Amino acid sequence: MLQHISENVNPKDDSSFKRIEDALPLPLIEKRSAGTKKCPYKLAIVGSGPAGCSIIARAVRFGLIDDLCGFTENDNMYLGGVCMIDRDSAERFGGGRLQDYVINSNTYGRKFVTNITKDKPDSFPSEKVFNPCLQDLKNTETARFLLSDRFERRVAPLNVVGGFLREVGGAIQQLMLAKYAASSVCMADTSVDFLQKVKPVQQTANQDAGSAAIPSQEMECWKLHLRTGCEERVVYARTVVLATGASQHPLPRLLNPFQSRKVISSDSVVSSQGFVNLSQRLADMLATSPRPLKLKLAIVGGSHSGFSAAWMFLNRLHSQLDLYAA
């Protein structure tokens, strides 16, 4: 799931945005605290998987990374850069859930690398690898494996693809830390409890006289309530992108406890640890049953994960279980 919550912020519009690094000495910029109400981030990305990291990667390829991750000024208000937030560890940035899956992609394996590391002058808008942090990724062992002839016209294992995207996430973290540490940040092991829209408070010089409101020195933005372990904090951002991926939740109100035990998500089938747990669960059911069981399976949904779940049942479990798919 990729959801965009935004005010119209266009970093390419020179009339509304200008970089302030060239106008102010560096010590003054570093004293500004990005993420506060008076200097909110331009962008908060909730989720550091493929969708979240692709925003930074595309900004690099479009030549907009300085405008996005650096300090800027908009209508005499200062804006920070980017705040990327994920509840997973920093080592998992970029890969998301893909690195956990034991199925193949539905895209040619080579494309995952070339879409990051190769110039695309004929695309609209054109893309170019402006920064070595992305260009050098083609030399990693995982990238060379995906660029080999075997994956030119073939899909690739998602755990391998996830490994390469994890390398992309690591390169993005290094770029933000090395060049934009004062204005941008990556927050690992951090969850968003909730977010709310905050509007600036208009002040009046003399309410009794009915004088006009004085323009506020704050801007309309989003307030994100964050939690890292037992520590809570608040950050502000002009725009929020929810890139948290899809989640599967059975309908508890429609199922009684006995029925709920029979419902499983496709993640429990196509992820490595989920498959191990499911195999053991089904084996225990057969072993403890007082009479022979013939398990029947109904798959709800016909997406890539649905077909992958069916393949896993029919090809990986058939030697262990007496399974009939219905």
C-alpha positions as CSV (number, residue, x, y, z in Angstrom):
1,M,0.0,0.0,0.0
2,L,1.4,3.4,-1.0
3,Q,-0.8,6.2,0.3
4,H,0.0,9.9,-0.2
5,I,-1.1,12.6,2.2
6,S,0.0,15.9,1.0
7,E,-0.2,19.6,0.6
8,N,0.9,20.9,-2.7
9,V,4.7,21.0,-2.2
10,N,6.7,21.2,-5.4
11,P,10.4,21.3,-4.8
12,K,11.0,22.0,-8.5
13,D,9.0,25.3,-8.3
14,D,11.7,27.9,-7.8
15,S,9.0,30.5,-7.1
16,S,7.9,28.8,-3.9
17,F,11.1,27.0,-2.9
18,K,14.7,28.0,-2.7
19,R,17.7,26.3,-1.1
20,I,18.9,28.1,1.9
21,E,22.3,26.4,2.2
22,D,23.7,28.9,-0.3
23,A,22.1,31.9,1.5
24,L,23.0,31.1,5.2
25,P,26.3,30.0,6.8
26,L,26.4,26.4,7.7
27,P,26.4,27.0,11.5
28,L,23.1,28.8,11.3
29,I,21.5,26.0,9.4
30,E,22.7,23.3,11.8
31,K,21.2,25.2,14.7
32,R,17.7,24.8,13.1
33,S,16.0,21.7,14.4
34,A,14.3,19.9,11.5
35,G,11.1,18.2,12.4
36,T,9.8,20.9,14.8
37,K,6.6,22.8,14.3
38,K,8.6,25.9,13.2
39,C,10.8,23.9,10.8
40,P,8.9,20.7,9.8
41,Y,10.2,18.1,7.5
42,K,9.1,18.5,3.9
43,L,8.4,14.8,3.8
44,A,7.8,12.0,6.3
45,I,8.0,8.5,4.8
46,V,6.4,5.9,7.0
47,G,7.9,2.6,5.8
48,S,11.3,1.9,4.5
49,G,10.6,-1.0,2.2
50,P,10.8,-0.9,-1.7
51,A,8.0,1.8,-1.9
52,G,9.5,4.1,0.7
53,C,13.1,3.9,-0.5
54,S,12.0,4.3,-4.2
55,I,11.0,7.9,-3.3
56,I,14.6,8.7,-2.4
57,A,16.0,6.7,-5.2
58,R,13.8,8.5,-7.8
59,A,14.8,11.9,-6.3
60,V,18.4,11.0,-6.9
61,R,17.7,9.9,-10.5
62,F,15.7,13.0,-11.2
63,G,18.4,15.3,-9.8
64,L,16.1,16.5,-7.0
65,I,17.8,15.0,-4.0
66,D,19.3,18.2,-2.7
67,D,15.9,20.0,-2.9
68,L,14.2,17.1,-1.2
69,C,16.6,16.2,1.6
70,G,18.2,19.6,2.2
71,F,16.9,22.7,4.1
72,T,14.6,24.9,2.0
73,E,12.5,28.0,2.5
74,N,8.8,28.3,1.5
75,D,6.9,31.6,2.1
76,N,9.5,32.7,4.6
77,M,9.1,29.5,6.5
78,Y,12.0,27.0,6.8
79,L,11.5,23.4,6.0
80,G,13.7,20.4,6.8
81,G,14.3,17.5,4.5
82,V,13.1,13.9,4.8
83,C,12.2,11.8,7.8
84,M,12.0,8.1,7.0
85,I,10.4,5.9,9.7
86,D,10.3,2.2,10.1
87,R,9.5,-0.2,12.9
88,D,12.1,-2.7,11.6
89,S,15.9,-2.4,12.2
90,A,18.1,-0.3,10.0
91,E,19.6,-3.4,8.4
92,R,16.3,-4.3,6.9
93,F,15.7,-0.9,5.2
94,G,14.9,-1.3,1.5
95,G,14.0,-5.0,1.4
96,G,10.7,-4.8,3.2
97,R,8.9,-8.2,3.4
98,L,10.3,-9.3,0.0
99,Q,13.5,-10.5,1.7
100,D,11.4,-13.0,3.7
101,Y,9.6,-14.6,0.9
102,V,10.5,-18.0,-0.6
103,I,8.7,-17.5,-3.9
104,N,9.7,-15.9,-7.2
105,S,9.1,-12.4,-8.4
106,N,6.6,-11.6,-11.2
107,T,9.2,-9.3,-12.8
108,Y,12.4,-10.2,-14.7
109,G,15.3,-10.3,-12.2
110,R,17.6,-8.0,-14.1
111,K,15.0,-5.1,-14.0
112,F,15.4,-4.7,-10.3
113,V,19.0,-3.7,-10.8
114,T,18.8,-1.7,-14.0
115,N,15.9,0.4,-12.7
116,I,18.2,1.7,-10.0
117,T,21.6,1.8,-11.6
118,K,21.1,2.5,-15.3
119,D,20.4,5.8,-17.0
120,K,17.1,6.2,-18.9
121,P,17.4,9.2,-21.2
122,D,14.4,8.2,-23.3
123,S,11.9,8.0,-20.4
124,F,9.7,10.9,-19.5
125,P,10.9,12.5,-17.4
126,S,14.4,11.3,-18.2
127,E,16.3,9.6,-15.5
128,K,20.0,9.7,-14.8
129,V,22.1,8.2,-12.0
130,F,23.5,11.5,-10.7
131,N,25.0,10.0,-7.5
132,P,27.6,7.2,-7.2
133,C,25.7,5.8,-4.2
134,L,23.3,4.2,-6.6
135,Q,25.6,3.6,-9.6
136,D,28.0,1.6,-7.5
137,L,25.3,-0.8,-6.5
138,K,25.6,-2.6,-9.8
139,N,29.0,-3.9,-8.6
140,T,27.7,-5.8,-5.6
141,E,27.6,-9.6,-5.6
142,T,23.8,-9.7,-5.4
143,A,23.5,-7.2,-8.3
144,R,25.9,-9.1,-10.5
145,F,23.9,-12.3,-9.8
146,L,20.7,-10.6,-10.9
147,L,22.4,-9.1,-14.0
148,S,23.6,-12.5,-15.2
149,D,22.1,-14.0,-18.3
150,R,19.9,-16.4,-16.4
151,F,17.7,-13.5,-15.2
152,E,17.6,-11.4,-18.4
153,R,14.2,-13.0,-19.3
154,R,13.4,-14.9,-16.2
155,V,11.9,-14.1,-12.8
156,A,14.1,-14.2,-9.7
157,P,13.7,-15.5,-6.1
158,L,12.2,-12.7,-4.0
159,N,14.7,-13.3,-1.2
160,V,17.5,-12.5,-3.6
161,V,15.7,-9.4,-4.9
162,G,15.0,-8.4,-1.3
163,G,18.7,-8.7,-0.6
164,F,19.6,-6.3,-3.4
165,L,16.9,-3.8,-2.3
166,R,18.3,-4.0,1.2
167,E,21.6,-2.9,-0.3
168,V,19.7,0.0,-1.9
169,G,18.3,0.9,1.5
170,G,21.7,0.9,3.0
171,A,23.1,3.2,0.3
172,I,20.2,5.6,0.9
173,Q,20.9,5.7,4.6
174,Q,24.6,6.4,4.0
175,L,23.8,9.2,1.6
176,M,21.4,10.9,4.0
177,L,23.8,10.5,6.9
178,A,26.8,11.7,5.0
179,K,25.3,14.7,3.2
180,Y,22.0,15.6,4.9
181,A,22.4,14.7,8.5
182,A,21.4,18.2,9.7
183,S,18.1,18.2,7.7
184,S,17.1,14.6,7.2
185,V,17.0,11.4,9.2
186,C,16.3,7.7,9.0
187,M,14.5,6.3,12.2
188,A,14.7,2.6,12.7
189,D,12.9,0.5,15.3
190,T,10.3,3.3,15.4
191,S,6.6,3.0,15.0
192,V,4.0,5.7,14.3
193,D,1.2,5.5,17.0
194,F,-1.0,8.0,15.2
195,L,-0.8,11.3,13.1
196,Q,-3.0,14.4,13.1
197,K,-3.3,17.5,11.0
198,V,-2.1,20.7,12.7
199,K,-3.2,24.1,11.5
200,P,-1.4,27.3,12.3
201,V,-2.9,29.6,15.0
202,Q,-3.7,33.0,13.7
203,Q,-2.8,35.8,16.2
204,T,-4.5,39.2,16.4
205,A,-2.9,42.4,17.6
206,N,-6.0,43.8,19.3
207,Q,-9.0,41.5,19.4
208,D,-11.2,44.2,21.1
209,A,-10.6,46.6,18.2
210,G,-11.4,43.9,15.7
211,S,-8.0,44.2,14.0
212,A,-6.9,41.8,11.3
213,A,-5.1,38.6,12.1
214,I,-1.3,38.6,12.0
215,P,0.0,35.8,9.7
216,S,1.3,32.9,11.7
217,Q,5.0,32.0,11.6
218,E,3.9,28.3,11.4
219,M,2.5,26.3,8.5
220,E,-0.2,23.7,8.2
221,C,1.5,20.3,8.6
222,W,1.1,16.8,10.1
223,K,2.0,15.9,13.6
224,L,3.4,12.3,13.9
225,H,3.5,10.6,17.3
226,L,6.4,8.2,17.4
227,R,7.5,5.4,19.7
228,T,11.0,3.9,19.9
229,G,10.9,1.3,22.6
230,C,9.7,3.0,25.7
231,E,10.6,6.5,24.4
232,E,7.9,8.7,22.8
233,R,8.5,11.7,20.6
234,V,6.7,14.0,18.2
235,V,7.9,15.2,14.8
236,Y,6.2,17.5,12.2
237,A,6.1,17.2,8.5
238,R,4.5,19.1,5.6
239,T,3.7,15.9,3.7
240,V,3.3,12.3,4.8
241,V,3.6,9.2,2.6
242,L,2.3,5.9,4.0
243,A,4.4,3.2,2.4
244,T,3.7,0.5,5.0
245,G,2.7,-2.3,2.5
246,A,-0.3,-4.5,2.7
247,S,-1.4,-6.3,5.8
248,Q,-3.8,-9.3,6.0
249,H,-6.3,-9.5,8.8
250,P,-9.1,-12.1,8.9
251,L,-12.5,-10.8,9.8
252,P,-12.8,-11.7,13.5
253,R,-16.4,-10.5,13.9
254,L,-17.5,-13.0,11.3
255,L,-15.6,-16.0,12.7
256,N,-15.8,-17.8,15.9
257,P,-12.6,-18.9,17.7
258,F,-12.9,-22.4,16.2
259,Q,-13.1,-21.0,12.7
260,S,-10.4,-18.5,13.3
261,R,-7.9,-21.3,14.0
262,K,-8.5,-22.6,10.5
263,V,-7.8,-19.3,8.7
264,I,-4.2,-18.5,7.7
265,S,-2.8,-15.6,5.6
266,S,-0.7,-16.1,2.5
267,D,2.2,-14.6,4.3
268,S,2.2,-17.7,6.5
269,V,2.7,-19.8,3.4
270,V,5.1,-17.8,1.2
271,S,7.5,-16.5,3.9
272,S,10.3,-18.7,5.1
273,Q,9.5,-18.8,8.8
274,G,5.8,-18.8,8.2
275,F,6.1,-21.9,5.9
276,V,8.1,-23.7,8.6
277,N,5.5,-22.9,11.3
278,L,2.6,-23.8,9.0
279,S,4.2,-27.2,8.1
280,Q,4.6,-28.0,11.8
281,R,1.1,-26.9,12.6
282,L,-0.5,-29.1,9.9
283,A,1.7,-32.0,10.8
284,D,0.6,-31.7,14.4
285,M,-3.1,-31.7,13.4
286,L,-2.6,-34.9,11.4
287,A,-0.6,-36.6,14.2
288,T,-3.1,-35.8,17.0
289,S,-6.3,-36.5,15.1
290,P,-8.2,-39.6,16.3
291,R,-9.1,-40.5,12.8
292,P,-7.4,-40.0,9.4
293,L,-7.8,-36.5,8.0
294,K,-8.1,-35.2,4.5
295,L,-7.4,-31.5,4.6
296,K,-9.3,-29.3,2.2
297,L,-8.0,-25.9,1.2
298,A,-9.9,-22.9,-0.1
299,I,-7.8,-19.9,-1.3
300,V,-9.6,-16.6,-1.3
301,G,-8.0,-14.3,-3.8
302,G,-6.4,-14.8,-7.2
303,S,-3.4,-12.5,-7.0
304,H,0.3,-13.4,-7.3
305,S,0.4,-14.4,-3.6
306,G,-2.7,-16.5,-4.0
307,F,-1.3,-18.5,-6.9
308,S,2.1,-18.7,-5.0
309,A,0.3,-20.1,-1.9
310,A,-1.4,-22.8,-4.0
311,W,2.0,-23.7,-5.6
312,M,3.6,-24.0,-2.2
313,F,0.8,-26.2,-0.9
314,L,0.9,-28.5,-3.9
315,N,4.7,-28.7,-4.4
316,R,6.3,-28.2,-1.0
317,L,3.8,-29.9,1.3
318,H,2.6,-32.9,-0.8
319,S,5.3,-35.2,0.5
320,Q,4.4,-34.4,4.1
321,L,0.7,-34.2,4.1
322,D,-2.3,-35.9,2.6
323,L,-3.6,-32.7,1.1
324,Y,-6.4,-32.1,-1.3
325,A,-7.0,-28.6,-2.7
326,A,-10.5,-27.6,-3.3
